[in-house]
Amino acid sequence: MRKKLTKPKSAKLKKPQGDVVPVLLRIERKEQYMIDVIDGRVVPDDLDKLRSLTKVRDWEDPSRGIIRIGSPNQFVTTHEVYGTIVSRIENLVGEINGKFPRKKGRAPYVPLHIELEKEATRADVSELNQDQMREQWSEGRERIKELESEVNQLKERVQFYMQLSAERALEIAKLQKSYRPLRLV
């Protein structure tokens, strides 16, 4: 059995090339922003993007220097290098969800007669769709029969021409055997 290769825990981070921002810096920026939201120093545009680790990973706001983390494997609590900071972010997500609970909107009141009218309309549309489907099915069935008839006619024509071709080939063979070149005297 092969031994699984793993990175050493003291793995060095890759240096950025060009305008690339290292993953650790991206994660730290997200963490700091979330701390600022909890402390009230920042009012977020959309709290929904801070409600789960997946949403935090996908979240980007270039104006604040917050960039998406592309690999989901790097943004997990069990990652060797980034795991501790991701765990802290997970705790911050919990704090944000506790401090800013989601508002559950109530469905607006709809009178019973309007609901019944909508239901009747849906039933009519459903019946109409079923009628259309039946019609299309029967049209398709008729078209299949027509095509089968055409195919049979074409098969008969092919057999006729093959038989005719065989007869002509025999005639040609007979003529070639009976052909004798004339001798010039």
CORRA-V673450 format. One record per pair of residues at least 4 apart in sequence whose ideal C-beta (glycine too) atoms are under 7 Angstrom apart, sorted by the first residue. I is the first residue (numbers start at 1). J is the second residue. D is the distance in Angstrom with one decimal. If there is no record, write none. Layout:
# CORRA-V673450
i = [I | I]
j = [J | J]
d = [D | D]
This chain:
# CORRA-V673450
i = [7 | 7 | 9 | 11 | 11 | 13 | 13 | 13 | 16 | 16 | 16 | 21 | 21 | 21 | 23 | 23 | 23 | 23 | 24 | 24 | 25 | 26 | 26 | 26 | 27 | 27 | 27 | 27 | 27 | 28 | 28 | 29 | 29 | 29 | 30 | 30 | 30 | 30 | 31 | 31 | 31 | 31 | 31 | 32 | 33 | 33 | 33 | 33 | 34 | 34 | 34 | 34 | 34 | 35 | 35 | 36 | 36 | 37 | 37 | 37 | 37 | 38 | 38 | 38 | 38 | 44 | 47 | 47 | 47 | 48 | 49 | 49 | 50 | 50 | 50 | 50 | 51 | 51 | 51 | 52 | 52 | 53 | 53 | 53 | 53 | 53 | 54 | 55 | 56 | 56 | 57 | 57 | 57 | 58 | 59 | 59 | 60 | 60 | 60 | 61 | 69 | 69 | 74 | 74 | 75 | 75 | 76 | 76 | 77 | 77 | 77 | 77 | 78 | 79 | 79 | 82 | 83 | 84 | 85 | 86 | 87 | 88 | 89 | 90 | 91 | 92 | 93 | 94 | 95 | 96 | 110 | 110 | 112 | 113 | 114 | 115 | 116 | 117 | 118 | 119 | 120 | 121 | 122 | 123 | 124 | 125 | 126 | 127 | 128 | 129 | 130 | 131 | 132 | 133 | 134 | 135 | 136 | 137 | 138 | 139 | 140 | 141 | 142 | 143 | 144 | 145 | 146 | 147 | 148 | 149 | 150 | 151 | 152 | 153 | 154 | 155 | 156 | 157 | 158 | 159 | 160 | 161 | 162 | 163 | 164 | 165 | 166 | 167 | 168 | 169 | 170 | 171 | 172 | 173 | 174 | 175]
j = [11 | 80 | 80 | 80 | 81 | 22 | 24 | 81 | 20 | 21 | 22 | 25 | 26 | 67 | 27 | 69 | 74 | 82 | 28 | 82 | 29 | 30 | 67 | 69 | 31 | 69 | 82 | 85 | 86 | 32 | 85 | 33 | 65 | 66 | 34 | 56 | 66 | 89 | 35 | 85 | 88 | 89 | 92 | 36 | 37 | 42 | 64 | 66 | 38 | 50 | 89 | 92 | 96 | 39 | 92 | 41 | 42 | 42 | 44 | 50 | 96 | 92 | 95 | 96 | 99 | 50 | 51 | 96 | 100 | 55 | 55 | 59 | 55 | 56 | 93 | 96 | 55 | 93 | 97 | 56 | 93 | 57 | 75 | 89 | 90 | 93 | 58 | 59 | 89 | 93 | 69 | 72 | 75 | 68 | 66 | 68 | 66 | 67 | 68 | 66 | 74 | 75 | 79 | 82 | 82 | 86 | 83 | 86 | 83 | 86 | 87 | 90 | 83 | 83 | 86 | 86 | 87 | 88 | 89 | 90 | 91 | 92 | 93 | 94 | 95 | 96 | 97 | 98 | 99 | 100 | 114 | 115 | 116 | 117 | 118 | 119 | 120 | 121 | 122 | 123 | 124 | 125 | 126 | 127 | 128 | 129 | 130 | 131 | 132 | 133 | 134 | 135 | 136 | 137 | 138 | 139 | 140 | 141 | 142 | 143 | 144 | 145 | 146 | 147 | 148 | 149 | 150 | 151 | 152 | 153 | 154 | 155 | 156 | 157 | 158 | 159 | 160 | 161 | 162 | 163 | 164 | 165 | 166 | 167 | 168 | 169 | 170 | 171 | 172 | 173 | 174 | 175 | 176 | 177 | 178 | 179]
d = [4.5 | 6.2 | 5.6 | 6.8 | 6.2 | 5.9 | 5.9 | 7.0 | 4.4 | 6.4 | 5.3 | 5.4 | 5.6 | 5.5 | 6.3 | 6.1 | 5.5 | 6.6 | 6.3 | 6.6 | 6.4 | 6.7 | 5.0 | 5.7 | 6.3 | 6.8 | 5.9 | 5.3 | 6.9 | 6.3 | 6.8 | 6.4 | 5.6 | 5.3 | 6.4 | 5.9 | 5.9 | 6.5 | 6.5 | 6.2 | 6.2 | 5.4 | 6.7 | 6.4 | 6.5 | 6.6 | 6.6 | 6.3 | 6.5 | 6.1 | 6.6 | 4.3 | 6.6 | 6.2 | 6.7 | 4.3 | 4.1 | 5.2 | 5.3 | 6.8 | 6.4 | 6.6 | 5.4 | 6.4 | 6.3 | 6.6 | 6.8 | 6.9 | 5.4 | 6.9 | 5.0 | 4.3 | 6.9 | 6.1 | 6.5 | 5.1 | 5.7 | 6.7 | 6.0 | 6.9 | 6.3 | 6.2 | 6.7 | 6.9 | 5.9 | 6.4 | 6.4 | 6.0 | 6.1 | 6.6 | 4.8 | 6.5 | 4.3 | 5.7 | 6.6 | 6.8 | 5.8 | 5.4 | 4.2 | 4.4 | 6.1 | 4.8 | 5.9 | 5.8 | 6.9 | 5.8 | 6.9 | 6.2 | 5.3 | 5.1 | 4.6 | 6.1 | 5.5 | 4.3 | 6.5 | 5.4 | 6.3 | 6.7 | 6.5 | 6.4 | 6.8 | 6.5 | 6.4 | 6.8 | 6.5 | 6.3 | 6.3 | 6.3 | 5.9 | 5.8 | 5.4 | 5.5 | 6.2 | 6.4 | 6.5 | 6.3 | 6.3 | 6.4 | 6.4 | 6.4 | 6.4 | 6.3 | 6.2 | 6.4 | 6.2 | 6.3 | 6.4 | 6.3 | 6.4 | 6.3 | 6.4 | 6.3 | 6.2 | 6.2 | 6.4 | 6.3 | 6.1 | 6.3 | 6.5 | 6.3 | 6.4 | 6.8 | 6.5 | 6.3 | 6.3 | 6.5 | 6.5 | 6.3 | 6.5 | 6.5 | 6.3 | 6.4 | 6.6 | 6.5 | 6.3 | 6.4 | 6.3 | 6.3 | 6.1 | 6.3 | 6.2 | 6.0 | 6.4 | 6.5 | 6.4 | 6.3 | 6.7 | 6.6 | 6.3 | 6.4 | 6.4 | 6.3 | 6.3 | 6.6 | 6.3 | 6.1]
